[in-house]
Amino acid sequence: KLARVNENLARKIASRNEFDRTIAETEAAYLKILESSQTLLSVLKREAGNLTKATASEQKSSGGKDS
């Protein structure tokens, strides 16, 4: 009976270790996605600012009239 309990315990420990590895891999992947998203957002904000500046500059040079 003790041997059976030990076998069950060993299987449960192995499963827990596998879950821990999976969780760690998932957390690492999530952090990479989060970092990429933040980088993309900052680039998008910068480009939106550049577009706004370019649009304002074009409107000034054309006297505010539509082309």
DRENGU-585498 format. One line per 8 residues: for each residue z, y negated, x negated of N, C-alpha, C. Coordinates in pm, whole numbers, padded with zeros to 5 digits, always signed. Example, Ala and Ser with C-alpha at 12.3 -4.5 7.8 and 13.67 -1.06 7.14 Angstrom:
BEGIN
+00780/+00569/-01319/+00780/+00450/-01230/+00780/+00330/-01320 ~ +00708/+00225/-01285/+00714/+00106/-01367/+00787/-00003/-01290 .
This chain:
BEGIN
+00000/+00120/-00083/+00000/+00000/+00000/+00000/-00126/-00088 ~ +00078/-00127/-00192/+00083/-00242/-00283/-00053/-00264/-00349 ~ -00119/-00158/-00386/-00251/-00168/-00448/-00351/-00233/-00351 ~ -00345/-00196/-00224/-00434/-00253/-00124/-00406/-00403/-00106 ~ -00278/-00438/-00103/-00241/-00579/-00092/-00291/-00656/-00213 ~ -00278/-00598/-00331/-00326/-00664/-00453/-00478/-00681/-00451 ~ -00550/-00581/-00401/-00696/-00591/-00391/-00736/-00703/-00294 ~ -00669/-00707/-00180/-00697/-00813/-00083/-00668/-00950/-00141 .
-00557/-00960/-00212/-00519/-01087/-00275/-00623/-01128/-00379 ~ -00668/-01031/-00458/-00769/-01061/-00561/-00899/-01110/-00496 ~ -00940/-01048/-00385/-01061/-01092/-00315/-01043/-01234/-00260 ~ -00926/-01260/-00205/-00901/-01393/-00150/-00898/-01499/-00259 ~ -00841/-01466/-00372/-00838/-01560/-00485/-00980/-01586/-00535 ~ -01061/-01481/-00543/-01200/-01498/-00585/-01276/-01586/-00487 ~ -01253/-01563/-00359/-01318/-01647/-00257/-01274/-01792/-00269 ~ -01146/-01813/-00288/-01095/-01949/-00302/-01157/-02017/-00424 .
-01168/-01944/-00534/-01228/-02001/-00655/-01374/-02039/-00631 ~ -01445/-01954/-00558/-01585/-01985/-00525/-01592/-02109/-00435 ~ -01503/-02118/-00337/-01499/-02237/-00251/-01468/-02361/-00334 ~ -01374/-02350/-00427/-01339/-02464/-00512/-01459/-02510/-00594 ~ -01536/-02414/-00648/-01657/-02449/-00724/-01759/-02518/-00633 ~ -01776/-02463/-00514/-01872/-02521/-00419/-01831/-02664/-00381 ~ -01703/-02684/-00357/-01652/-02817/-00322/-01675/-02914/-00438 ~ -01648/-02870/-00560/-01666/-02956/-00676/-01813/-02993/-00693 .
-01903/-02896/-00675/-02047/-02924/-00685/-02092/-03021/-00575 ~ -02039/-03002/-00455/-02074/-03088/-00343/-02025/-03230/-00367 ~ -01903/-03243/-00418/-01850/-03376/-00448/-01934/-03445/-00554 ~ -01975/-03372/-00656/-02057/-03431/-00763/-02192/-03476/-00707 ~ -02252/-03394/-00623/-02380/-03431/-00562/-02364/-03553/-00472 ~ -02256/-03557/-00396/-02229/-03672/-00308/-02215/-03800/-00390 ~ -02144/-03793/-00501/-02125/-03911/-00585/-02258/-03958/-00643 ~ -02346/-03865/-00680/-02478/-03905/-00730/-02558/-03973/-00621 .
-02553/-03919/-00501/-02624/-03980/-00388/-02568/-04119/-00359 ~ -02437/-04131/-00361/-02373/-04261/-00337/-02415/-04362/-00442 ~ -02415/-04322/-00567/-02454/-04412/-00676/-02601/-04453/-00660 ~ -02687/-04358/-00628/-02829/-04390/-00608/-02848/-04484/-00490 ~ -02773/-04462/-00384/-02783/-04547/-00266/-02741/-04690/-00298 ~ -02634/-04704/-00375/-02588/-04837/-00413/-02690/-04908/-00501 ~ -02751/-04832/-00592/-02855/-04890/-00678/-02974/-04934/-00594 ~ -03016/-04849/-00503/-03130/-04881/-00417/-03100/-05004/-00331 .
-02980/-05011/-00279/-02942/-05126/-00197/-02945/-05255/-00277 ~ -02897/-05251/-00400/-02897/-05373/-00481/-03040/-05415/-00516 ~ -03127/-05318/-00544/-03267/-05350/-00571/-03332/-05409/-00446 ~ -03306/-05350/-00332/-03361/-05399/-00206/-03315/-05542/-00178 ~ -03188/-05569/-00200/-03137/-05705/-00179/-03204/-05804/-00273 ~ -03220/-05763/-00399/-03284/-05852/-00496/-03429/-05879/-00457 ~ -03500/-05774/-00420/-03641/-05791/-00381/-03655/-05874/-00253 ~ -03562/-05856/-00160/-03565/-05937/-00038/-03544/-06084/-00073 .
-03455/-06110/-00167/-03433/-06247/-00212/-03557/-06304/-00278 ~ -03624/-06223/-00361/-03746/-06268/-00426/-03856/-06297/-00324 ~ -03865/-06213/-00221/-03965/-06232/-00117/-03937/-06361/-00039 ~ -03810/-06385/-00011/-03773/-06507/+00060/-03808/-06630/-00022 ~ -03780/-06622/-00152/-03813/-06736/-00239/-03964/-06757/-00245 ~ -04040/-06649/-00257/-04186/-06659/-00265/-04243/-06716/-00135 ~ -04189/-06671/-00024/-04236/-06721/+00106/-04207/-06869/+00120 ~ -04088/-06911/+00079/-04051/-07052/+00087/-04140/-07135/-00004 .
-04170/-07085/-00122/-04255/-07155/-00216/-04397/-07169/-00161 ~ -04448/-07064/-00099/-04582/-07068/-00040/-04588/-07170/+00074 ~ -04483/-07174/+00154/-04482/-07268/+00267/-04479/-07412/+00217 ~ -04405/-07436/+00108/-04400/-07571/+00053/-04535/-07612/-00003 ~ -04601/-07518/-00072/-04729/-07552/-00134/-04841/-07570/-00032 ~ -04826/-07507/+00086/-04931/-07522/+00188/-04894/-07630/+00290 ~ -04787/-07699/+00263/-04746/-07806/+00353/-04683/-07755/+00482 ~ -04640/-07630/+00479/-04574/-07574/+00596/-04668/-07528/+00704 .
-04798/-07533/+00674/-04897/-07490/+00774/-04931/-07344/+00755 ~ -04966/-07275/+00863/-05008/-07137/+00853/-05148/-07130/+00795 ~ -05176/-07026/+00718/-05308/-07011/+00655/-05411/-06965/+00755 .
